[in-house]
Amino acid sequence: MPQMKCNPNVVSYSSAISACEKGGQWQLAMELLAEMPEKRISPNEVSYNAAISACEKGREWQLALGLLAQMSEVKVAPNRISFHAAISACGKASYWQMAVGLLCRMPQLMVLPNEISYNAAITACGKGSQWHIALELLNEMPARALTPDDVSFNAAISACEKAREWQRALGLLALMPQLRVAPNKISYGASISACEKVARWDLALQLLNQMPQAAVIPDVVGYSAAISACEKAGKWQLAAGLLHQMSENQVAPNRISYNAAISSCGTAGAWQPALALLDSMLLRSLLPDGQNAGSVAGALQVVASRDAAFEFLGKMLDLWTQRYNNNNDNKNNNNNNLQETATSATASQSYDESGYLEELPSAMQVLMTCPGVVAILKPAGVTTESAVRQLSQQLAREQSMSRPVDLQIVSRLDHPTSGVVPVATGVDGSPAANWLQAQFAGRLVEKEYLCLCEGPPLGAVGSKGDISTPLLTVEQDNGRVCRTETSPLGREAFTSYEVLARYLQPEPADPSQEPATSELMLLLVRPKTGRTHQIRVHLASIGRPLVGDLTYGAKWASLLPACTRLMNYLKFLSTCNLWLKLLSLGASPAQEEVSLVLAPEVERWRSNPTFATGVLSGLARNRLPEVARQVLSFMGQSRVEVNSFHCSAAISACEKAGKWQHALDLLSQMPQMRVSPTVMCYSAAISACEKGRKWQLALCTLGHMEESGIPPDSIIFNAVISACEKGGEWQLALGLLQNIFEMRLLPTVISYSAAISACEKGGQWQLALDLLAVMPQMRCEPNVVSYSSAISACEKGGQWQLAMELLAEMPERRISPNEVSYNAAISACEKGREWQLALGLLTQMPENKVTPSRISFNAAISSCTEYWQMAIDILGRMPQMMIQPNEISCSAAITACGKGSALGLLNEMPARGLTPNVVSYNAECVREGPRVAEGSRPPDLDARELGVPPDAVSQAGVLPDLIGYSAAISACDTAGEWQPALSVLEVANKLRETLGSTAAWQLLDKPTGTEEPDNESSYLEEVPSAMQVLMTRPGVVAILKPAGVTTESAVRLASEQRWPRPVDLQIVSRLDHPTSGVVGSKGDISTPLLTVVELDNGRQSEVSPLGREAFTSYEVMERFFPLPFEPFRHGDSELMLLLVRPRTGRMHQIRVHLASIGRPVVGDLTYGSKLASLLPACFRLFLHCKRTALRDLNGEPFFAEAPLSDELSDILSYLRPVAEPSQ
């Protein structure tokens, strides 16, 4: 304004201050208010009111009161708005006295309070736990002709709720309708919470049921309070029922709801419902925290074992680590460099130990450090928060960091107690914090305290006892202090003790005084729960208070008044951290090194083998299978009992490290260890096969499991279905899904998602949509994985409309689409040439807080094939999103561009660090070829004429293919230039002479009509980097052709790999595409074979009297039982290993001949029936050319043998031979 020669006035400044207030910028508001007198502008009541409101929102109550006092000084009369803002500021800071004082001052300044004034004061009293003053203010309102409204009653009810005055809270709720004030959600929520605090679950449920009758729909606050009330009363069935009722009433549960319900199930030992609730949390994208997981682990420890508890927590740690890594990746992708809070340790004082002044030592003593954990020695007279805060700064100095180290408090010691305090490293919610919190919540941590108490004797030294009185903690002074007392309304608490020593009391100063019967006792105390002041209150409740206890003992009546502090010391704390010592040994330490670390634990493990489970679980989480196997070996050598939990943890270590061979090896060795495999062992082994993409071995292991009489559960079926999905075996995946129902199990969302993904990979988009539609009918809500797989299936099936419908449906089901969902939808639009929709989805991703990836941009660029400006714009946006374009990005943009821009992009690719590929050059050839017709030099066409930079072929290592040359010739033809067309062919011939026969192979591969795989479409050709040469003789080379590779491809690769220069090789014999081997009882089959040419599926053979003669002999080498997997049993059929000798060489001779006698080759997609096979786990054709015999050019015998491949050997090793009668 001053620059425009327009001076601001009081209205301008007041409006600006009000804008800062609404924007939460109280500092700017204060600066503007202070600037007004400098501009000779007098602030008015509007200016001050806006500034006071800004301070109120910023919780700056001192500034708000200062401004209110300043108004009178500058002769600006405060009004109601001024006082209301100031009272609210005091209330937010819990200074209720100030708030009530301001309310009383209002009449003195001729400002009459109204309903808002009283509501603010009542709210302030409620936050200060002054329920009686809040009720007095509420009763005073009618006397001042003010009518209390719902805000007034809600504030008063909340005040009673915080003070546990549940009767008064219910009385106020009942009074509201009488005064024609309608209760709302807040009224009922505060009343239910009041009942929850005193464990009156019956009244809480009654109020919850009354809400619909009062035309009030229950919300998540009311439900959560009712669930918590049931949890405190031990009514876990009611808690779980209320959680289910929330979903039926379309009220989304939050973490508080789940925490209370899971905790109630865990306390009651109902671990199965607790696990079901955990699954429900995951379906709602709510990852359980350490408290949730600890409740379930505690229940598992009670009903199963400590090993089962740590097995479960190990899986939870994987989820926490995955989420933590994903969050870090998102932060990196978004380039978010915001600093996190230094530490979660606050300076709040939570205990009534005001008699001890806090004196921090110069440095905290660190007892032990391990990955994720730091243990310190907390001195007496220091709060845990202060100790951890100092440790955070101390570690930062030692590590030369500019900010404190992130530390999380998972367990506390009382202010006057000294001893061990474990601290988790990382930010709030880190894997370490959740891991330690879960151990404490599940009562899996061993703690030992040394306590000196006084009172009547507890027995001789060595005497033991238990205390199990419930404890209730009451907050006082607005939560600043708390006191615990024994109460039947409290939570369960267990403490055990042992008398270590007994001491006589000091001699009385007065000889006439009678000697007391009390004594001093040194106790070793083990608390099994972690209630506030538990040891102190429990020992005081049995008349043996701790010496020096100011709160629960009597210091002046103490037998040892000279003691200056509380005699309570945490001597020993043990968590499952021994495995951390093994991490420093590396991935493959020597057995001696492992034995040296574990030697001190032998006796402890012998007495309680469950301690070994935690060590093995830790090794599994860190993917150290070799160390886990050595730990098992050490246990066997040291005569430590090995059980199924130990083996399952070791197998899990192999599974996480991707060592499926080791996992199956451990599973097979369990009988030798005299340990019977359990469901967990099989589950880990099958998961290892699934991650190793060995679906056939996963099916075999499933068959062995049923043969052993162990019924699989839904988790195991999920792993096998997922393995089939990764192998592209959608038929088997659907069969397994059906088998879940036949075994009376319930499929989970993982089952359906894996089956949908299998259908997607198999191109079965209709089946994928059918599965997605049936999930809600089976009470299985789809998640983001289910929808993403279905959208991807529609994309592959060219159904872009359906893909868009599914994407739009996800928010309606409260499912947030992720990067995979959007990428699949964009690709679907790209294939459907819907470039507008593709660009719209790309723009929509950041708005929904989904970061586009390179795949997103590449698909969007490809969709703009006819709009090159859009393609260039999208390509330019990629670096702005911290995504570097790759060859695919540039190639797609070149395809969309005109000739000028395309050539510029092609030349720009090396500057970006990208190597143009054959697609890039092909796209440019299509654009630049017609330039020859415009008058350049047609006879001397070279690479530059085609838009290719000089020496691009040799420098970039890109060989033009048939598409490239065809595009160039077609471009010349379009321009009517036949001479350049011939020049292109000449360039091709020169390339062949320069680069060798590779160019010829790439150009002639398809035109020469070499044999294509007949109809083995499910086998994708993956040519190895080098062919194994079995034998060479004059004129003959024998190679080992892998399955899934054509003979032509194998021979071409062999011609280029071994020799000083490429050699000419001629194919004289072929193996089928899915057959491996050498290129080059008994029975006979002599049925003529006829080769039939089919337009769709290539060439096949069939038995026919019109065919050519064909002779095949065979010999039975071994017989096997079929796998005992129910869906694939077929009568009395069996598996037979044959040695076959074909005497003629007709196409597919062995396969057709064996199928003609009813013995098709296992895995034959063409002449056999895969779904009816006795061995569906065989992922390829079980046909291998073992031996070829002929003569070389010198006439000498030439014998070449190829060993059976590993994948076929693995299949045979899992089959059970049929015992012959002679054997």
WOVEN-V477726 format. One record per run of one state. SS is the DSSP state (H for helix, E for strand, C for the rest). FROM is the first residue (numbers start at 0). TO is the last residue. If there is no record, write none. Layout:
ss=SS from=FROM to=TO
ss=SS from=FROM to=TO
This chain:
ss=C from=0 to=0
ss=H from=1 to=3
ss=C from=4 to=8
ss=H from=9 to=21
ss=C from=22 to=24
ss=H from=25 to=37
ss=C from=38 to=43
ss=H from=44 to=56
ss=C from=57 to=59
ss=H from=60 to=72
ss=C from=73 to=78
ss=H from=79 to=91
ss=C from=92 to=94
ss=H from=95 to=107
ss=C from=108 to=113
ss=H from=114 to=126
ss=C from=127 to=129
ss=H from=130 to=142
ss=C from=143 to=148
ss=H from=149 to=161
ss=C from=162 to=164
ss=H from=165 to=177
ss=C from=178 to=183
ss=H from=184 to=196
ss=C from=197 to=199
ss=H from=200 to=212
ss=C from=213 to=218
ss=H from=219 to=231
ss=C from=232 to=234
ss=H from=235 to=247
ss=C from=248 to=253
ss=H from=254 to=266
ss=C from=267 to=269
ss=H from=270 to=282
ss=C from=283 to=288
ss=H from=289 to=302
ss=C from=303 to=304
ss=H from=305 to=332
ss=C from=333 to=363
ss=E from=364 to=369
ss=C from=370 to=371
ss=E from=372 to=377
ss=C from=378 to=382
ss=H from=383 to=397
ss=C from=398 to=405
ss=E from=406 to=408
ss=C from=409 to=416
ss=E from=417 to=424
ss=C from=425 to=429
ss=H from=430 to=440
ss=C from=441 to=444
ss=E from=445 to=454
ss=C from=455 to=462
ss=E from=463 to=466
ss=C from=467 to=469
ss=E from=470 to=475
ss=C from=476 to=479
ss=E from=480 to=485
ss=C from=486 to=489
ss=E from=490 to=490
ss=C from=491 to=493
ss=E from=494 to=502
ss=C from=503 to=517
ss=E from=518 to=526
ss=C from=527 to=532
ss=H from=533 to=540
ss=C from=541 to=544
ss=E from=545 to=545
ss=C from=546 to=566
ss=E from=567 to=573
ss=C from=574 to=576
ss=H from=577 to=582
ss=C from=583 to=589
ss=H from=590 to=606
ss=C from=607 to=608
ss=H from=609 to=620
ss=C from=621 to=623
ss=H from=624 to=636
ss=C from=637 to=642
ss=H from=643 to=655
ss=C from=656 to=658
ss=H from=659 to=672
ss=C from=673 to=677
ss=H from=678 to=690
ss=C from=691 to=693
ss=H from=694 to=706
ss=C from=707 to=712
ss=H from=713 to=725
ss=C from=726 to=728
ss=H from=729 to=741
ss=C from=742 to=747
ss=H from=748 to=760
ss=C from=761 to=763
ss=H from=764 to=777
ss=C from=778 to=782
ss=H from=783 to=795
ss=C from=796 to=798
ss=H from=799 to=811
ss=C from=812 to=817
ss=H from=818 to=830
ss=C from=831 to=833
ss=H from=834 to=846
ss=C from=847 to=852
ss=H from=853 to=862
ss=C from=863 to=866
ss=H from=867 to=879
ss=C from=880 to=885
ss=H from=886 to=895
ss=C from=896 to=897
ss=H from=898 to=907
ss=C from=908 to=908
ss=H from=909 to=911
ss=C from=912 to=916
ss=H from=917 to=933
ss=C from=934 to=936
ss=H from=937 to=939
ss=C from=940 to=942
ss=H from=943 to=945
ss=C from=946 to=950
ss=H from=951 to=955
ss=C from=956 to=960
ss=H from=961 to=973
ss=C from=974 to=976
ss=H from=977 to=994
ss=C from=995 to=995
ss=H from=996 to=1006
ss=C from=1007 to=1026
ss=E from=1027 to=1032
ss=C from=1033 to=1034
ss=E from=1035 to=1040
ss=C from=1041 to=1045
ss=H from=1046 to=1056
ss=C from=1057 to=1074
ss=E from=1075 to=1077
ss=C from=1078 to=1080
ss=E from=1081 to=1084
ss=C from=1085 to=1087
ss=E from=1088 to=1093
ss=C from=1094 to=1096
ss=E from=1097 to=1102
ss=C from=1103 to=1106
ss=E from=1107 to=1107
ss=C from=1108 to=1110
ss=E from=1111 to=1119
ss=C from=1120 to=1124
ss=H from=1125 to=1127
ss=C from=1128 to=1133
ss=E from=1134 to=1141
ss=C from=1142 to=1147
ss=H from=1148 to=1155
ss=C from=1156 to=1182
ss=E from=1183 to=1184
ss=C from=1185 to=1185
ss=E from=1186 to=1190
ss=C from=1191 to=1195
ss=E from=1196 to=1200
ss=C from=1201 to=1204
ss=H from=1205 to=1212
ss=C from=1213 to=1215
ss=E from=1216 to=1216
ss=C from=1217 to=1222
